[in-house]
Amino acid sequence: MTVRVQRENFDPGAEMDALCAGRLDVGACASFVGLVRAANDGRGVAAMTLEHYPGMTEAALEDIVQQAGRRWNILDTLVIHRYGELRPGDRIVLVVVIGAHRGEAFAACEFIMDYLKTQAPFWKKESTPDGQRWVEAKTSDDDAAARWRE
């Protein structure tokens, strides 16, 4: 399990290759890459600034990944989340889950992303033509995470 919170960009293909390197037990590699959109809620977005609480953010992400490992038979995971100022088209987040079978890997990847959106302490501020605004939590994200509750 690897969790990284960083300013620097990442290469999804290189990260997936590194996670799977030398592993002959891997039958599935499920991934998700989140990108900055040029519009949100009908408003143009010139930039998005992501802030986090160092230490607390990594711990929250590690807890989410550990929960996924307890629910599904997976082999390894990687979560990379960026912070700082990002522009439309920039990568924000990468979640990679490897396992012996696709069903377990897909489910764990989706769970991690759904919980990351609602449980990880990140704050987003968008720069729009009307000025800056903090992005509020979305009910749809809460609904997505709620379906995993036991």
Number of C-alpha atoms within 10 A of each C-alpha: 13 14 18 16 17 13 14 12 15 17 9 18 10 10 17 20 11 11 19 20 10 9 11 8 12 17 14 19 24 21 22 17 14 14 15 18 16 16 14 12 6 7 13 16 21 18 21 26 17 19 16 17 11 10 9 13 21 21 14 17 25 19 15 19 27 14 15 23 19 10 12 15 16 25 21 18 26 20 25 23 25 23 20 14 16 20 18 15 12 17 21 23 22 23 25 26 31 28 23 16 17 17 15 22 27 21 17 29 26 21 20 26 26 20 22 23 16 18 17 19 17 17 15 17 16 23 18 17 10 9 9 15 12 13 12 9 12 10 10 9 15 15 12 17 20 13 10 12 6 4
